[in-house]
Amino acid sequence: MAQLKLNLIGDGIDLTGAIKNTLEEKLSKLEKYLGDDERREVFADVIVRKEKYRSSVEVVIYNVFDHTLRIKKETDDLYTAVDYVVDAAEKQLRRLKDKVKSASKKEAQKHKKQITLVEEEVVEKPIEIIEVEPELYKPISVEDAVMKLLGSNREFVVFCNVETGNAAVVYKRKDGNIGLIQMPSCR
């Protein structure tokens, strides 16, 4: 768990041992939200101000998941301000930690999907080329070729056109019509 290093600053108030102990004790609860990296140190400036009848506590936490958090509360009682600041800091740190966790989970899932896709590409069955003998033996008319196409579950028919003597193709178009491709003479 990352460790929180505190820098206690008193502005208009002398920080007694009781105040320092209270701040250190309450702010140590925040360490559980700082991450699991024990080598990383997180620094926090704690500024305690006293002006007449008002007390304020400001906490600035640096280097928390590459963010800086600033929380400031002002009340009549110093210890109440400390409680408010600790609660607000805990809420912000929890939210930030959850955000970082969910972002890392999304990144891991994205990486996992990429690996899965690569595995699927490797496992794919190779494409086989199956030779089909065209029906060019006896020339037929375009109308007969269309009837042959409509009478089968094929997508195209290659035939020898009786009118031109050249190869031709009739095929089913996506718009529901029939297409005709006339081949030029190969001779």
Buried (B, 14 or more C-beta within 10 A) or exposed (E): EBBBEBEBEBEEBEBEEEBBEBBEEBBEBBBBBBBEEEEBEBBBBBBBBBEEEEBBBBBBBBBBBEEEBEBBBBBEEBBEBBBBBBBBBBEBBEEBBEEBEEEEEEEEEEEEEEEEEEEEEEEEEEEEEEEEEEEEEEBBEBEBBBBBBEEEEEEEBBBBBBEBEBBBBBBBEEEEEBEEEEEEEEE
